[in-house]
């Protein structure tokens, strides 16, 4: 996958779900439901900085090692690891936030449980 030098990637990748090769120090936790992870990523992608988006694309969807990312960005691999951890922590924080309830239309009764 070729990556351009844009710092703004407004859409999450569509070929997600493939494990990345190389170092595992900043790997996201394994999930029993990859589809849920992808939906959460889509929901919160725009909340990430351009750098965080680029790092995640390079690492997990471009299958680049931290050494390769560092070489392209001009930073040492240990700094790449810290930046990736920060991006993943940001996503985890967003996922932990309670989601707003679906809006009720005017005149509709509230939903009844089960």
Secondary structure, 3 states (H helix, E strand, C coil): CCCCCCCCCCCCCCCCCCCCCCCCCCCCCCCCCHHHHHHHHHHHHHHCCHHHHHHHHHHHHCCCCHHHHHHHHCCCHHHHHHHHHHHHHHHHHHHHCCCCCCCCCCCCCCCCCC
